[in-house]
Amino acid sequence: MEQIKTEQITTDYVRSIITDRPADMHKGQAGRLLFIAGSKGMAGAAVLAARGALYSGAGLVKVSIPDELFHILQCSVTEAMCIDREEAAKADLSVYDAICMGPGLGTGEDAMSLIHRVLTDYSGPLVIDADGINCLCKYDALAQVRGRQGVTVFTPHPGEADRMLRSLAIGSYKVLGRLRTAASLAEATGAIILLKGHQTLIQEGKAVYENPTGNPGMATGGSGDVLSGIITSLLGQKHLDAAPIDRVNAAAFLHGLAGDIAAENIGEYGMTAADIADAVAAAFNAL
């Protein structure tokens, strides 16, 4: 069996990706993003994803969430705009520089219908996380992703990765292990796979990277939502001259670095995903 070799993400590498902004930059150049996220009882996932995006430099963030949850979003993330699901279902998606779908979305037929619409009509960078993954597995729709024109990024934790493997009839996470799971999913979907966990793996084609930042305090609900926000933000920022895989690698590194800063400030036991989000700007500044 061929041995899989990984390349570690370094600080110097990330510094080469997160370059200085031009003096005449405007918010449109910083990225127009859409998050299809949140549902009854899961509004916090949308809040954390939006914060991750804004704190990592996104210019304009719009969140599609049920209208009864608007007040939660607009009180928690005052910079974000809200649209309801019906508006998102008929909106012109081409105006967005990147889209994220899945955090706290739910797995009902209405969610899957919106996901199908994005897969069919949107050709820009797309991040699929959490219930976005769960929906595609539940409705046996992972094959739809391979035909997309734009870059797709999946961000599964091990349980979601196992679900993807089984849906694609590839095997199981327990049998394949981390390295071969990432490789198998990248080959089967044609997407960038970010497999969360200790020393997060990021794979595109045959290239696989390992992230050195982060700590056990990040094992807390919502941490992945913040990461999805950062990835979507970096994919949508027009002034960055870097390939999608480099932007995803940088996002993983900075997310872990934010977690390390939060742990240093308040300790691993007491930190929450909101603390990680609050440290994202400091992580960028540390570069």
C-alpha positions in Angstrom: 0.0 0.0 0.0 1.5 3.4 -1.0 2.7 5.5 1.9 1.0 8.9 2.1 3.4 11.8 2.9 2.2 15.0 4.5 3.6 18.5 4.3 3.4 20.6 7.5 1.9 24.1 7.2 4.4 26.7 8.5 4.1 30.3 9.8 6.2 31.6 6.9 4.0 29.8 4.4 0.9 31.4 5.9 2.5 34.8 6.0 3.1 34.5 2.2 -0.6 34.0 1.7 -2.1 36.7 4.1 -0.5 39.7 2.4 -1.0 43.4 3.3 -4.2 45.0 2.0 -3.9 47.8 -0.7 -4.3 51.3 0.7 -7.3 51.9 -1.6 -9.2 48.7 -0.8 -13.0 48.8 -0.4 -15.3 46.3 1.3 -16.4 44.8 -2.0 -12.8 43.6 -2.6 -12.8 42.0 0.9 -15.4 39.6 -0.2 -19.2 39.3 -0.4 -20.2 36.1 1.4 -23.4 34.1 1.9 -23.9 31.7 4.8 -26.8 29.3 4.6 -26.9 28.3 8.2 -28.8 28.1 11.4 -32.3 26.7 12.3 -34.6 26.5 15.3 -32.4 25.7 18.3 -29.2 26.1 16.2 -28.9 29.9 15.6 -25.6 29.9 17.4 -23.9 28.0 14.6 -24.8 30.8 12.2 -23.6 33.4 14.6 -20.2 31.7 15.1 -19.7 31.2 11.4 -20.5 34.8 10.6 -18.1 36.0 13.4 -15.3 33.8 12.0 -15.8 35.4 8.6 -16.0 39.0 9.8 -13.1 38.7 12.2 -10.9 37.3 9.5 -11.5 40.2 7.1 -14.7 39.6 5.1 -16.2 42.8 3.6 -19.9 41.9 3.5 -21.5 38.9 5.2 -25.1 37.9 4.6 -26.7 35.0 6.5 -29.8 33.1 5.2 -31.6 31.9 8.3 -35.3 31.5 9.2 -36.9 34.9 9.7 -37.9 34.1 13.3 -34.2 34.0 14.2 -33.3 37.3 12.6 -33.2 39.1 15.9 -30.7 36.6 17.3 -28.3 37.1 14.4 -28.7 40.9 14.3 -28.2 41.3 18.0 -25.2 38.9 18.1 -23.4 39.9 14.9 -24.5 43.5 14.2 -22.3 43.7 11.1 -24.1 40.8 9.3 -27.2 41.1 7.1 -30.0 38.6 7.1 -32.2 37.1 4.4 -34.8 34.3 4.9 -34.8 31.0 3.2 -37.3 31.9 0.6 -35.2 34.9 -0.5 -32.1 32.8 -0.6 -33.9 30.2 -2.8 -34.5 32.7 -5.6 -31.5 35.1 -5.1 -28.9 35.8 -7.7 -26.0 33.7 -6.2 -23.5 35.0 -8.7 -23.0 38.2 -6.6 -21.3 36.3 -3.9 -17.5 35.7 -3.9 -17.9 32.6 -1.7 -20.8 30.6 -0.1 -20.9 28.4 3.0 -23.7 26.1 3.7 -24.4 23.8 6.6 -23.6 25.1 10.1 -26.7 24.4 12.1 -28.8 24.1 9.0 -30.8 21.0 9.8 -31.4 18.0 7.5 -35.0 18.5 6.3 -36.1 18.4 2.7 -36.2 22.2 2.6 -32.5 22.4 3.6 -31.7 19.8 0.9 -33.7 21.7 -1.7 -31.6 24.8 -1.0 -28.4 22.9 -1.1 -29.3 21.4 -4.4 -30.0 24.8 -5.8 -26.6 26.1 -4.7 -24.8 23.1 -6.2 -26.7 23.6 -9.5 -26.6 27.4 -9.9 -23.5 28.6 -8.1 -20.0 28.3 -9.7 -17.9 30.1 -7.1 -16.0 28.8 -4.1 -18.3 26.7 -1.8 -17.7 25.5 1.7 -19.8 22.5 2.9 -19.8 21.9 6.6 -21.9 20.1 9.3 -25.5 19.7 8.2 -24.5 20.4 4.6 -22.5 17.2 4.7 -25.2 15.4 6.6 -27.9 16.4 4.1 -25.8 15.2 1.1 -25.3 11.9 2.8 -28.9 11.5 4.0 -30.3 12.1 0.5 -27.5 10.2 -1.3 -26.5 13.4 -3.2 -22.7 13.5 -2.7 -22.2 12.7 -6.4 -23.7 16.1 -7.3 -20.6 17.8 -6.0 -18.2 16.3 -8.4 -19.8 18.0 -11.4 -19.5 21.5 -9.9 -17.4 24.1 -11.9 -16.2 25.9 -8.8 -13.9 24.9 -5.9 -15.7 22.9 -3.2 -14.3 22.4 0.3 -15.7 19.8 2.7 -14.9 20.3 6.4 -15.9 17.0 8.1 -15.0 15.8 11.6 -14.3 12.1 11.8 -18.0 11.1 12.3 -19.1 13.1 9.3 -16.1 11.8 7.3 -17.3 8.2 8.1 -20.8 9.1 7.0 -19.4 10.4 3.7 -17.3 7.2 3.2 -20.3 5.0 3.8 -22.6 7.1 1.6 -20.0 6.7 -1.2 -19.6 3.0 -0.5 -15.8 3.5 0.0 -15.4 2.0 3.4 -15.3 3.3 7.0 -13.1 5.7 8.9 -12.2 3.1 11.5 -10.7 0.8 8.8 -9.1 3.5 6.6 -7.7 5.8 9.3 -7.2 9.6 9.0 -4.8 9.8 6.1 -6.6 7.3 3.8 -9.9 8.8 4.7 -8.9 12.2 3.5 -7.3 10.8 0.4 -10.3 8.6 -0.5 -12.8 11.5 0.0 -10.7 13.9 -2.1 -10.5 11.4 -4.9 -14.2 10.5 -4.8 -15.5 14.0 -4.6 -12.9 16.1 -6.5 -13.1 18.5 -3.6 -10.6 19.9 -1.0 -11.1 17.8 2.1 -10.3 19.4 5.5 -10.5 16.6 8.0 -10.8 18.1 11.5 -9.0 16.8 14.6 -5.6 16.9 16.2 -3.2 18.0 13.5 -6.0 18.7 11.0 -5.4 17.3 7.5 -6.1 19.2 4.3 -6.0 17.3 1.0 -6.4 18.3 -2.6 -5.7 15.6 -5.2 -2.5 13.9 -4.1 -1.2 16.8 -2.0 -1.9 16.5 1.8 -1.1 19.1 4.4 -0.9 18.9 8.2 -1.8 21.8 10.5 0.4 22.2 13.6 -1.6 24.8 15.5 -4.5 24.2 18.0 -5.0 22.5 21.3 -7.5 20.3 23.2 -9.4 23.3 24.4 -10.8 23.6 20.9 -12.8 20.4 21.4 -15.9 22.4 22.1 -19.2 22.9 20.2 -19.1 25.6 17.6 -15.3 25.6 17.0 -15.9 24.1 13.5 -18.4 26.8 12.7 -15.8 29.5 13.4 -13.4 27.6 11.1 -16.0 27.5 8.3 -16.4 31.2 8.6 -12.6 31.8 8.3 -12.3 29.5 5.3 -15.2 31.1 3.5 -13.8 34.6 4.2 -10.3 33.8 2.8 -11.8 32.1 -0.3 -13.8 35.3 -1.0 -11.1 37.9 -0.5 -10.2 39.2 -3.9 -7.0 40.9 -3.0 -5.3 37.7 -1.9 -3.1 36.2 -4.7 -3.2 32.5 -3.6 -4.7 29.3 -4.8 -7.8 27.9 -3.0 -5.8 25.1 -1.3 -3.4 27.7 0.1 -6.2 29.8 1.5 -7.8 26.7 3.1 -4.4 25.8 4.7 -4.0 29.3 6.0 -7.5 29.3 7.5 -6.8 26.0 9.3 -3.6 27.4 10.7 -5.1 30.7 11.8 -8.1 29.0 13.4 -5.7 26.8 15.4 -3.6 29.9 16.3 -6.8 31.7 17.5 -7.5 28.7 19.7 -3.9 28.8 21.1 -4.3 32.5 21.9 -7.6 31.8 23.6 -6.1 29.0 25.6 -3.2 31.2 26.7 -5.6 33.9 27.8 -8.2 31.8 29.7 -7.0 28.2 29.7 -8.1 25.1 27.8 -10.9 24.0 30.2 -12.9 27.2 30.2 -12.6 28.4 26.6 -15.6 28.3 24.2 -16.0 28.7 20.5 -16.9 32.3 21.1 -13.5 32.8 22.7 -11.9 31.3 19.6 -13.8 33.6 17.4 -12.9 36.6 19.5 -9.2 35.6 19.1 -9.3 35.3 15.3 -8.3 39.0 14.7 -5.4 38.6 17.2 -4.2 35.5 15.3 -4.1 37.5 12.0 -2.3 40.3 13.8 0.3 37.8 15.2 1.4 37.1 11.7 
